Amino acid sequence: QVQLVESGGGLVQAGGSLRLSCAVSGNILSINLMGWYRQAPGKQRELVATITRSDITNSADSVKGRFTISRDNAKNTVYLQMNTLKPEDTAVYFCNAVVLNTRPNLGVYWGQGTQVTVSS
């Protein structure tokens, strides 16, 4: 089994910062693409940012220049540094990872989500 556990969400005022973390554990051979997605009430889940094992990143236009994704391969952890937060960033943030497990099978795994609320 593979588990993703997120942390770091919370309530922050507009203009503030938060750092999300997501640790991947379990029967892992390697972790390929990792990413963050978010889902606001009444809206579809959307991509926030992704990062490859070799640190190539991609992010949504709405967060460019404010959010930074990074990863620590030794710790099987991905981070999302969120600066200059806006009320429209309020959402549940989900961690995602493409994992080669020990079977071996390649699978896509999700965390349980962490709430980020930005007050105006």
C-alpha positions in Angstrom: 0.0 0.0 0.0 1.0 3.6 -0.6 -0.1 6.5 1.6 0.0 10.2 1.1 -0.3 12.4 4.1 -0.7 16.2 3.7 -0.1 18.9 6.4 0.3 22.6 6.6 -3.2 23.9 5.7 -5.1 26.4 7.8 -6.6 29.9 8.0 -4.5 32.9 6.8 -5.2 36.5 5.9 -5.0 37.7 2.4 -1.4 38.5 1.6 -0.1 35.9 4.0 1.8 32.6 3.4 1.4 28.9 4.0 3.6 25.9 3.3 2.0 22.6 2.5 3.8 19.3 2.8 2.9 15.8 1.6 4.8 12.8 2.7 4.6 9.5 0.6 5.1 6.2 2.4 4.5 2.6 1.9 5.7 0.0 -0.6 7.5 2.4 -2.9 10.2 1.7 -5.5 10.2 5.2 -7.0 8.1 8.3 -7.2 7.8 9.9 -10.6 5.5 13.0 -11.0 4.3 14.7 -7.9 1.8 17.5 -7.7 -0.8 19.6 -6.0 -4.4 20.1 -7.0 -7.2 22.1 -5.4 -10.9 22.1 -5.3 -13.0 25.0 -4.2 -16.7 24.6 -3.1 -18.9 24.1 -6.2 -16.0 23.8 -8.5 -14.0 21.1 -10.2 -10.6 19.9 -9.0 -7.9 21.9 -10.8 -4.2 21.6 -11.2 -2.0 23.9 -9.1 1.5 22.7 -9.8 3.5 19.6 -10.7 7.1 18.6 -10.4 9.1 15.8 -12.0 11.7 13.7 -10.3 14.3 15.9 -12.0 12.7 19.0 -10.7 11.0 20.2 -13.8 8.0 22.2 -12.7 4.7 23.3 -14.2 2.1 25.5 -12.6 -1.3 27.1 -13.2 -1.3 30.7 -14.5 -3.3 31.7 -11.5 -0.5 30.9 -9.1 2.6 31.7 -11.2 4.9 34.0 -9.3 3.2 33.3 -5.9 3.3 29.5 -5.4 6.5 27.3 -5.6 6.5 23.6 -5.7 9.5 21.6 -4.6 10.4 18.1 -3.5 12.9 16.1 -1.4 13.4 12.8 -3.0 15.3 11.4 0.0 12.2 12.1 2.1 9.6 11.2 -0.5 8.0 14.5 0.2 6.6 17.3 -1.9 6.1 20.9 -0.8 4.0 23.8 -1.9 5.1 27.2 -0.7 2.2 29.6 -1.1 2.9 33.4 -0.9 0.7 36.4 -1.4 -2.4 34.4 -0.8 -5.7 35.6 -2.1 -9.3 34.7 -1.0 -9.8 32.9 -4.3 -7.0 30.5 -3.3 -9.4 29.1 -0.7 -9.9 25.4 -1.4 -9.1 21.9 -0.3 -5.6 21.1 -1.5 -4.8 17.6 -2.6 -1.4 16.0 -3.0 -0.9 13.6 -5.9 1.9 11.2 -6.8 2.7 8.7 -9.6 4.3 5.9 -7.7 6.0 2.7 -8.9 5.2 0.3 -6.0 6.9 -3.0 -5.1 4.5 -5.3 -7.0 5.7 -3.6 -9.3 2.7 -1.6 -10.5 2.6 2.1 -11.6 -0.3 3.9 -9.9 -1.7 7.3 -9.2 -2.3 8.1 -5.6 -4.0 10.9 -3.8 -3.8 12.4 -0.3 -6.9 13.1 1.8 -6.8 16.8 1.3 -6.0 19.8 3.5 -8.1 22.9 3.9 -6.6 26.3 3.0 -8.8 29.3 3.9 -7.8 32.8 3.0 -9.7 35.6 4.6 -10.1 39.1 3.0 
